[in-house]
């Protein structure tokens, strides 16, 4: 059994990857080699995968690895748009996409473009998640939909994967600095810092 994180980028894919690692799964985030080679050996060497190109290939991966589990992370559309706008501008430079041309190829396959366009991304978001819903409509046991921004975490994930809930806090990565600051103040007020 493989675990595929099929949520679009910037929906908590890094947090999901970290959580799966804590649960003991060999997890690979952004396995770009799979985009052009669904037979890449990384699929055999690891248990779980998140981020692009997994959302692009989830149907093919389902056929290749029957009995697998799929975790679809979601996020409020306006928050997601703001996050991908950052990713496709500042993030593009931060992550040095020009060194990995396949990044733009994946984005062109997923969104139809490789530059940020709010209308295109909004339409793609809704169309993608509608497609996921239809694909798994008769197999709800194979799909978990998670929204980390609403507090979902260990309970839902561990129940879906039949794992014990770890004693550690659920990883929340790539949270905006504003939310990190608020979280610090709340912890201070509760005497937990």
C-alpha positions as CSV (number, residue, x, y, z in Angstrom):
1,X,0.0,0.0,0.0
2,X,1.2,3.5,-0.9
3,X,0.0,6.8,0.5
4,X,-0.5,9.6,-2.0
5,X,-1.1,13.2,-0.8
6,X,-3.1,14.6,-3.7
7,X,-3.9,18.1,-2.4
8,X,-2.8,21.0,-4.5
9,X,0.5,22.7,-3.5
10,X,0.1,25.2,-0.7
11,X,-2.7,23.3,1.0
12,X,-0.6,21.7,3.7
13,X,1.5,19.3,1.7
14,X,4.6,20.0,3.7
15,X,2.7,19.5,7.0
16,X,1.3,16.2,5.6
17,X,4.7,15.0,4.6
18,X,6.1,15.8,8.0
19,X,3.2,14.0,9.7
20,X,3.6,10.9,7.6
21,X,7.3,10.8,8.5
22,X,6.5,11.0,12.2
23,X,4.2,8.0,11.7
24,X,7.1,6.1,10.3
25,X,6.4,6.3,6.6
26,X,9.3,6.8,4.2
27,X,7.9,10.0,2.6
28,X,9.0,11.9,-0.4
29,X,7.8,15.4,-1.1
30,X,7.7,16.8,-4.6
31,X,9.0,13.7,-6.4
32,X,9.6,15.5,-9.7
33,X,11.2,12.4,-11.4
34,X,7.8,10.7,-11.4
35,X,6.3,13.4,-13.7
36,X,8.0,12.0,-16.8
37,X,8.4,8.5,-15.5
38,X,5.7,6.8,-13.5
39,X,7.9,3.8,-13.2
40,X,10.6,5.8,-11.3
41,X,12.3,3.7,-8.6
42,X,11.5,6.3,-5.9
43,X,7.9,5.0,-6.0
44,X,9.2,1.6,-4.8
45,X,11.7,3.0,-2.4
46,X,9.2,5.1,-0.5
47,X,5.8,4.6,1.2
48,X,4.2,8.1,0.8
49,X,4.3,11.0,-1.5
50,X,3.0,14.6,-1.4
51,X,3.0,17.7,-3.6
52,X,3.5,18.0,-7.4
53,X,3.4,15.9,-9.5
54,X,1.2,13.6,-7.4
55,X,-2.0,15.7,-7.9
56,X,-1.4,15.5,-11.7
57,X,-0.9,11.7,-11.7
58,X,-3.2,10.4,-8.9
59,X,-5.4,8.4,-11.3
60,X,-2.4,6.7,-12.9
61,X,-0.9,6.0,-9.5
62,X,-4.2,4.5,-8.4
63,X,-4.1,2.1,-11.3
64,X,-0.4,1.3,-10.7
65,X,-0.8,0.8,-6.9
66,X,-4.2,-0.6,-6.2
67,X,-5.3,-0.6,-2.6
68,X,-3.4,2.7,-1.9
69,X,-4.7,5.5,0.3
70,X,-5.2,9.1,-0.9
71,X,-5.1,12.1,1.3
72,X,-6.5,15.3,-0.2
73,X,-5.5,18.5,1.6
74,X,-7.7,21.5,1.1
75,X,-7.6,25.1,2.1
76,X,-9.9,28.2,2.0
77,X,-9.7,29.3,-1.7
78,X,-8.8,33.0,-0.9
79,X,-6.0,31.9,1.5
80,X,-4.8,29.4,-1.1
81,X,-4.8,32.0,-3.9
82,X,-2.7,34.4,-1.8
83,X,-0.3,31.6,-1.0
84,X,0.2,30.5,-4.6
85,X,0.5,34.1,-5.7
86,X,3.5,34.3,-3.4
87,X,4.8,30.9,-4.6
88,X,4.6,31.9,-8.3
89,X,6.4,35.3,-7.6
90,X,8.7,35.4,-4.6
91,X,8.7,31.6,-4.1
92,X,9.7,31.0,-7.7
93,X,13.0,32.9,-7.0
94,X,13.3,31.5,-3.5
95,X,13.1,27.9,-4.7
96,X,15.1,28.7,-7.9
97,X,12.7,27.1,-10.3
98,X,14.8,28.1,-13.3
99,X,17.2,25.3,-12.3
100,X,14.5,22.8,-12.6
101,X,12.5,23.3,-15.9
102,X,10.2,20.4,-15.1
103,X,8.6,22.7,-12.4
104,X,7.1,24.9,-15.1
105,X,6.1,21.8,-17.1
106,X,4.2,20.4,-14.1
107,X,2.4,23.8,-13.6
108,X,1.5,24.0,-17.3
109,X,0.0,20.5,-17.1
110,X,-1.9,21.2,-13.9
111,X,-3.0,24.8,-14.4
112,X,-2.6,25.3,-18.2
113,X,0.0,28.1,-17.5
114,X,3.2,28.5,-15.6
115,X,2.6,32.1,-14.3
116,X,0.1,33.2,-11.7
117,X,-3.3,34.2,-12.9
118,X,-6.0,34.5,-10.3
119,X,-8.9,33.6,-12.5
120,X,-7.2,30.5,-14.0
121,X,-6.0,29.3,-10.6
122,X,-9.4,29.8,-9.0
123,X,-11.1,27.8,-11.8
124,X,-8.5,25.1,-11.6
125,X,-8.9,24.8,-7.8
126,X,-12.6,24.1,-8.0
127,X,-12.4,21.9,-11.1
128,X,-9.6,19.8,-9.5
129,X,-11.3,19.2,-6.3
130,X,-14.6,18.4,-8.1
131,X,-12.7,15.9,-10.2
132,X,-11.2,14.2,-7.1
133,X,-14.6,14.0,-5.5
134,X,-16.1,12.3,-8.6
135,X,-13.2,9.9,-9.0
136,X,-13.5,8.6,-5.4
137,X,-17.3,8.9,-5.2
138,X,-17.7,5.1,-5.0
139,X,-14.6,4.6,-2.9
140,X,-14.9,6.9,0.2
141,X,-12.7,4.5,2.2
142,X,-9.7,5.2,0.0
143,X,-9.9,9.0,0.3
144,X,-9.4,11.3,3.3
145,X,-10.0,15.1,2.9
146,X,-8.2,17.2,5.4
147,X,-8.2,20.9,6.2
148,X,-5.3,21.7,8.5
149,X,-6.4,25.3,8.9
150,X,-9.5,24.1,10.7
151,X,-7.5,22.1,13.2
152,X,-7.7,18.7,11.6
153,X,-4.6,16.6,12.3
154,X,-3.6,13.4,14.1
155,X,-7.1,12.1,15.0
156,X,-8.3,12.1,11.4
157,X,-5.0,11.0,9.8
158,X,-4.3,8.2,12.2
159,X,-7.9,6.9,12.1
160,X,-7.7,6.8,8.3
161,X,-4.3,5.0,8.3
162,X,-5.1,2.8,11.4
163,X,-2.1,4.2,13.3
164,X,-1.7,5.2,16.9
165,X,-1.8,8.9,17.6
166,X,1.7,10.1,18.4
167,X,2.5,12.1,21.6
168,X,4.0,14.9,19.6
169,X,2.2,17.9,18.3
170,X,0.9,17.7,14.7
171,X,3.4,19.5,12.4
172,X,2.1,22.8,11.0
173,X,4.7,23.9,8.5
174,X,4.8,27.0,6.2
175,X,2.4,28.9,8.4
176,X,2.4,32.6,7.6
177,X,4.5,34.7,10.0
178,X,1.3,36.5,11.1
179,X,-0.2,33.2,12.3
180,X,3.1,32.1,13.9
181,X,3.1,35.3,15.9
182,X,-0.5,34.9,17.0
183,X,0.3,31.2,18.0
184,X,3.3,32.4,20.1
185,X,1.1,35.0,21.9
186,X,-1.6,32.5,22.6
187,X,0.9,30.0,24.0
188,X,2.4,32.7,26.1
189,X,-1.0,33.7,27.5
190,X,-1.7,30.1,28.3
191,X,1.7,29.8,30.1
192,X,2.9,27.2,27.6
193,X,6.0,29.1,26.6
